[in-house]
């Protein structure tokens, strides 16, 4: 999932940092803290306006111009130079861990600038225009909030134009998303274009305004909103639609492989490292995937035997995709089942987690402008979005696993715990490393077995199908981007090994095509957590406490997998002690 930048931190201006003065040696810990606090504040100011939760920022949308991108490149190169100059051995053990995490963040940010990933500002089911949709669903409480929102609406033409300029630069060097990744993207634009006035999704915050705002001010703000939608929002989206269909689409690359992009092998290696935090080759990852697929097939066979199904896996998957008992006909029924699954977890949560987040989450349908090409669900702080589009493609037996992954104890549980952990530096509280975050969420799915969340063999199979889906990603992503696989070959592999519907197989395969490397993070991350747990269980024996283990993993924030492994080694050395044992 993308980085979350919700909060500002104490400002330590880089030019005033102790690092800038060589006359008096500065302790390594002070130098390190001055560097990361200053950089984080700068990073937040650069990116927060486009991130979830930052809609009330008084600034406009981010500067993504070529000049702005060059500024980031120069800045992070300077940060990297200063970071490399710090004597790591002189840091405290705690700061040595912080250093390892921060170093990974800076290296991946720098790699993104060097490979100019901003020239492809759409990937999978995300894009620079649809990513702003959250602003229309935010809660606004004051006149200042609403005026800040209006600034952003009126800033869309400039922001969209800069993104299109970046895409044109990518076109010139053959660095585009594949043509197939653009199929259906017009829907996310036309839905906004066609919704005039109060029907537009960006007008939603003005339909119900707080009574604390005087009536005359409400009327003024609503008038300004309608003007912004008419003069800025709709024209900006129309400009992108014209650009995509007339200019970008015809010149987009036909190849689906990252290896075929400029400096493609190095680009895919960098993407793989960013999303997995590991230095594995595509061949190694591909083989891991094949091995895990074989293991999960054996588990699937056991479930088929349990339900006394007569036929092979292919026939069973067809049965699951087509039998009416597994599907609903009303969107609300799917949302209700998701809510029920979430409450099943609530009943068990205290037995598995000592520390739980204060933040709650709601359950919402995916916005209609995103739903046709969106994944089955997505979760994060405060929300769990369930895709109710094309209900014949949304089986009920997958809902419990989806809920554990996207809601609790997955993303809507893990992320708030990190945000609420005031003992972490801000760069650990509010950033997201995919291998850890997605690995944890996938671990949460399988954890549901011992928690008793899966009520039927079919729901258990749904969990296995989701495990297979992520293991298959290791095979498919490396196959597409490094081994010359075709789109049909990738879809066939998914079709033969998972219970995903044809719609999901199509949208997911196209997501992997447009987003090289991201799909690798899930299963490799989950494997690391289960490996660490098995090691702790073996070492601690009867002293092993599942709640203390989970608290230790989640207390970290979002970290590279080697950091997680080292932390569990310390957990074992400390006798399985909870990180909160001295505070609770």
Residue, then its C-alpha position, 0 to 999 in steps of 0.5 A: x500500500x502507499x506512504x501515509x503522511x498525516x502529521x508534522x514534526x518538530x522543525x529542525x531547519x537543515x541549514x541550522x543543523x549541527x551537521x552544517x558546522x564542523x567546528x565543534x564535533x556533534x554526537x552522532x545521536x544528535x546529528x542523526x536526530x537533527x537530520x531525520x527530523x528536518x528531512x521528515x518535516x520537509x518530506x511532509x510539506x512536499x507530499x502531505x497535500x496529496x495524502x489521505x488525511x491531509x485534506x485540511x492542509x492549508x496548502x494547495x496540491x503538491x508541486x510535481x513539476x520537473x523543477x520540483x522533482x529535481x529539487x527532491x533528487x538534490x535534497x535526498x542525495x544531500x540527505x543520503x550523503x549526510x546519513x552515510x557520514x554518521x558513525x552508526x557504531x556511536x549510536x545507541x542500540x535504539x537509534x541503530x535500529x532507527x538508522x537502519x529503517x531511515x536509511x531504507x526509506x531514504x534509499x527508496x525515495x532516492x531510487x524513485x527520483x533517479x528512475x523518475x517513477x513520477x513519469x508514470x503517475x498511475x499504477x494498478x488501481x491508483x492514479x494522480x487524479x483518482x487518488x484525490x477522491x478521498x478529499x470529497x469523503x473527508x470530514x470538514x468542521x470549520x470554515x477554514x477547513x472548507x476554504x482549504x479544500x476549495x484551494x485544492x479544488x481550484x489547484x487541480x488544473x495546475x497539478x494535473x498539468x504538471x503530471x501530464x507534463x511528466x508523463x510526456x517526458x516519460x513518453x519521449x524515452x519510452x517510459x510509460x505504462x502499458x497500453x493494456x493498463x489504460x483500458x477502462x481508465x476513462x471511467x474514473x475520469x468521465x464519472x467526475x466529468x459527467x457529474x455536474x454541480x451538486x451531483x459531483x463527488x467533490x461537492x459532497x462535503x458541502x451537502x451537510x455542513x456544521x451548524x457552527x458555520x453561519x448560514x451566510x458563510x455556508x451559502x458563500x462556500x457552497x457557491x464557491x464550491x460549485x464554481x470550483x467544480x465547474x471551472x477547475x475540477x471538471x475541466x482538469x479531468x477533461x484535460x486528462x481524459x483527452x490526453x490519455x485517449x488522444x495523446x498518451x494511449x496511442x504512444x504507450x508501450x505495447x510490452x507489459x514487461x518492466x525489463x523492456x522499459x529504459x534500464x528495465x532490469x535495474x528498474x525492476x530490481x529497485x522496485x523489487x527491493x523497495x517492496x520486499x526490502x530483500x535482495x532476491x533475484x527474480x529467479x529466486x522469487x519465482x521459485x519460492x512462488x512455485x514451491x509455495x503454490x505446490x504447498x497450498x494446493x495440498x491444503x486445498x485438496x484436504x478441504x475438497x476431501x472434507x466437503x466430499x467434492x467429486x472432481x479435480x481442483x479445476x472443477x472445484x474452482x468452477x463450482x465456487x465461481x458459479x454456485x449461487x449459494x456463494x453470492x449475494x444480489x444486493x451491495x448492502x448484503x456484502x457490506x453486512x457480511x463484511x461487518x459480521x466478519x469484523x465483529x467475529x474478530x472483535x470477540x477474539x481480539x483480546x486473546x491474541x493482542x495485548x495492545x489494541x488501537x484506539x482508532x475505530x474503522x467504518x465499512x464503506x463501498x468503493x466509490x463508483x468511479x474506482x470500482x470497475x478496475x479496483x481491487x476487492x477491498x482496501x483498508x487503512x486508518x479509519x476505513x475498510x472499503x469493500x468493492x460491491x461492483x459486479x457482485x457475481x465476482x464477489x464470493x462470500x467465502x472470501x469475505x472473512x479473509x478479506x476483512x482480516x486483511x484489510x480491516x482488523x487485525x490487518x491494515x485498519x488495526x496495524x496502521x493506527x497502532x503505529x500512528x498512536x505509538x508516540x515512542x517512535x520517531x514520526x518517520x516510523x509512525x506515518x510511513x508504510x513499508x509494503x513487505x511489512x504492512x502487506x506481510x502482516x495483513x496476509x499473516x492476519x488472514x491465516x491467523x484467522x484459522x486458529x482464531x476460529x474466524x472461518x465458519x465453514x470449510x468454504x471460508x477456510x478454502x477462501x483463505x487458502x485461495x487468498x494465500x494462493x493468490x499472493x503466492x501466485x503473485x510471486x510467480x506471475x509478477x516475476x514472470x511478467x516483468x523478468x521472464x517474458x510471460x504474456x498477459x494470457x499466460x499470467x491470467x491462466x496461472x491465476x485461473x488454474x490456481x485460485x478461486x478468484x473470479x474472472x473479473x478479479x483475475x483480469x483486474x489483478x493481472x493488469x494491476x501487476x502489469x502496471x505496478x512492477x514489484x508491488x505484488x511481491x511484498x505480500x507473501x514474502x512478508x508473511x513468510x518472514x513473520x511466520x518464520x519469526x513466530x516459529x523461531x520464537x515458539x521453539x526457543x521460548x516453549x511454554x513461555x511463548x505468549x502470542x499476545x506478547x509476540x503480536x505486540x512486539x511485531x506491531x510495536x515496530x511501526x512499518x519496518x524492513x523485514x531484516x529489522x523485524x527478524x532482529x527484533x524477534x531475536x531480541x524478543x527471544x533473548x528477553x524471554x518473550x517479554x511484551x514491549x509494553x510490560x513495564x507500562x501496563 
